[in-house]
Amino acid sequence: MASTMNPSPVHRSSCLRCGTCCRKGGPALHLEDRDLVLQGLIHTRHLYTIRKGEFAKDPVRGELIRVDGDIIKIKGREGSWVCRFLDEDANACRIYEHRPIECRQLECWDTARLEQVYRHGRLSRKDLLTDVQGLWELIEDHERRCDYDRIRRVPGGRPGTGAAEIDGGPAEITRYDAELRRLMVARGGLEPEMLDFLLGRPVETVLRLNLSDSYPGF
């Protein structure tokens, strides 16, 4: 399988600590990483969820695909794809001893080990949140009302296209998403930084990124 992740055609067998892989985006989390989140070693404020129906780039195959379930990833830093746990001065991981399985399996000179795991056993919000009374039900309702396939079925399919005033159309869904986020912070006392994990990125943001063809990798 041809890989898009190898930064160099030079044959080698060890890490150069160049930081290239960490600058291309944080890893997706898998079931093996569940305890890293539950124990607070990776806080949910540092995560975001790519939700079902979004489009993302497969980092190994280099293809754009429609995501069929949660992909939970470590956020980038300050609007970039650079993993927030990269110490850029030292080109070193700040959570190296507790790094996720994708990081443990990645050898950029030979991605075979990563290819064996990256599409399987992905961690989902349900794996982490079903025991939190009331929260999981709220997230399920948000999933139903902010379904990206539902948005695409509406003529126009994007805010500001003339379909904005259709009942249940993109503009209404975007407003609901924004209002729910506001209430979860104002009344629920949640940190704003946690919402990208709990509800995925704002619908408005995802639609805008899609318009600009700026898709995250997974």
C-alpha positions in Angstrom: 0.0 0.0 0.0 1.4 3.4 -0.9 1.5 5.7 2.1 1.2 9.5 2.1 2.7 9.7 5.6 6.4 9.0 4.9 8.1 12.3 4.7 11.3 11.0 3.0 12.2 8.3 0.5 15.4 7.6 2.4 15.5 4.1 3.8 16.1 4.0 7.6 14.9 2.1 10.7 14.8 4.6 13.5 13.1 7.9 14.3 15.1 11.1 13.5 12.9 13.2 15.9 12.2 15.7 13.2 8.6 16.2 14.4 7.2 16.0 10.9 4.5 13.4 11.8 3.4 15.5 14.8 3.0 18.6 12.6 0.7 16.8 10.3 -2.1 16.4 12.9 -2.7 14.7 16.2 -3.5 11.0 16.4 -7.0 9.4 16.5 -7.8 7.6 19.7 -8.6 3.9 20.0 -10.1 1.6 22.6 -6.6 1.0 23.9 -6.4 4.7 24.7 -9.6 4.8 26.8 -7.9 4.8 30.1 -5.7 7.8 29.0 -8.8 9.8 28.9 -10.6 8.4 31.9 -7.5 8.9 34.1 -7.1 12.5 32.9 -3.8 11.9 31.2 -5.4 13.3 28.1 -8.1 15.7 29.0 -11.2 16.0 26.9 -10.5 19.8 26.5 -7.6 18.6 24.3 -9.8 16.5 22.0 -12.2 17.0 19.2 -14.7 14.6 17.5 -15.1 14.1 13.8 -18.7 13.1 13.6 -20.5 10.6 11.4 -21.2 12.1 8.0 -18.3 14.5 8.0 -15.6 14.2 5.4 -12.0 13.6 6.3 -8.7 12.6 4.6 -7.4 9.1 5.2 -3.8 9.7 6.2 -2.5 6.5 4.8 -4.5 6.1 1.6 -4.6 9.8 0.9 -8.3 9.6 0.0 -11.2 11.8 1.1 -13.9 9.6 2.7 -17.2 10.1 4.5 -16.7 9.2 8.1 -19.1 6.4 9.3 -18.7 6.9 13.1 -16.9 8.9 15.7 -13.2 9.7 15.2 -11.8 11.3 18.3 -8.5 13.2 17.7 -6.1 15.3 19.7 -6.5 18.9 18.8 -4.0 21.0 16.9 -2.4 24.1 18.3 -3.6 27.6 17.7 -5.6 26.9 14.6 -2.9 24.7 13.0 -2.7 20.9 12.5 0.4 20.7 14.8 -0.4 18.3 17.7 -0.8 20.3 20.9 1.5 17.9 22.8 4.5 18.5 20.5 7.3 20.4 22.2 8.5 22.2 19.1 11.7 23.5 20.6 12.8 20.0 21.4 10.8 18.2 18.7 9.6 15.9 21.4 6.3 14.6 22.7 5.2 16.1 26.1 3.2 13.0 26.9 5.5 10.4 25.4 5.2 7.9 28.2 1.4 8.1 27.8 1.1 8.6 24.1 -1.8 7.0 22.2 -1.5 3.7 20.3 -1.3 5.3 16.9 1.8 7.2 18.0 3.3 4.0 19.5 2.7 2.2 16.2 3.8 4.9 13.8 7.2 4.4 12.1 7.2 7.0 9.4 9.8 5.0 7.4 7.4 2.0 7.3 3.7 2.6 8.1 2.8 -1.1 8.1 2.3 -1.3 11.9 0.1 1.8 11.9 -1.9 0.5 8.9 -2.8 -2.6 11.0 -4.6 -0.5 13.7 -5.6 2.9 12.4 -9.0 2.0 11.0 -10.0 -0.5 13.7 -11.3 -0.2 17.3 -11.6 3.5 17.3 -12.7 5.1 20.6 -16.1 6.8 20.5 -17.9 9.3 22.7 -20.2 6.5 23.7 -17.3 4.5 25.1 -16.5 7.4 27.5 -19.8 9.0 28.3 -22.7 6.5 28.7 -22.2 6.5 32.5 -22.6 10.3 32.7 -26.3 10.7 33.6 -28.2 12.9 31.2 -25.2 13.9 29.1 -25.2 10.9 26.7 -28.9 11.5 26.0 -28.2 15.1 25.2 -25.4 14.1 22.8 -27.7 11.6 21.1 -30.3 14.2 20.6 -27.7 16.6 19.1 -26.5 13.8 16.8 -30.1 13.3 15.5 -30.8 17.0 15.0 -27.4 17.9 13.6 -27.1 14.9 11.3 -24.8 15.9 8.4 -26.6 13.6 6.0 -29.8 15.4 6.9 -28.2 18.8 6.2 -27.1 17.6 2.7 -30.6 16.4 1.8 -31.9 19.9 2.1 -31.8 21.8 -1.2 -28.8 24.1 -1.1 -27.2 22.1 1.8 -25.1 25.0 3.1 -25.9 28.2 5.0 -26.6 31.3 2.9 -27.6 29.5 -0.2 -31.3 30.4 -0.3 -32.3 27.2 1.6 -31.5 29.0 4.9 -35.2 29.6 5.9 -36.4 26.1 5.1 -37.7 24.5 8.3 -35.0 22.2 9.7 -32.6 23.5 7.0 -28.9 24.3 7.4 -29.4 27.7 9.1 -31.8 26.4 11.7 -29.6 23.4 12.5 -26.6 25.7 12.8 -28.5 28.0 15.2 -29.6 25.1 17.3 -26.0 23.8 17.5 -24.7 27.2 18.5 -27.4 27.7 21.1 -26.9 24.3 22.7 -23.2 25.0 23.0 -24.0 28.4 24.7 -26.4 26.8 27.2 -24.0 23.9 28.0 -21.4 26.5 29.1 -23.8 29.1 30.7 -26.1 26.7 32.5 -24.2 23.4 32.5 -20.9 24.9 33.7 -18.9 23.1 31.1 -15.6 24.4 29.8 -16.0 25.8 26.2 -12.9 23.8 25.2 -14.7 20.5 26.0 -17.5 21.1 23.4 -15.5 20.1 20.4 -15.2 16.7 22.0 -18.8 16.4 23.3 -20.6 17.8 20.3 -17.9 17.7 17.6 -16.8 20.9 16.0 -19.5 23.6 15.5 -21.7 22.8 12.5 -21.0 26.2 11.0 -17.2 25.6 11.2 -17.5 22.2 9.5 -19.6 23.5 6.7 -17.2 26.4 6.2 -14.2 24.1 6.1 -16.0 21.9 3.6 -16.6 24.9 1.4 -12.9 25.7 1.5 -11.9 22.0 0.9 -10.0 22.1 4.2 -10.5 18.6 5.7 -8.8 17.1 8.7 -7.0 13.8 8.5 -7.9 11.0 10.8 
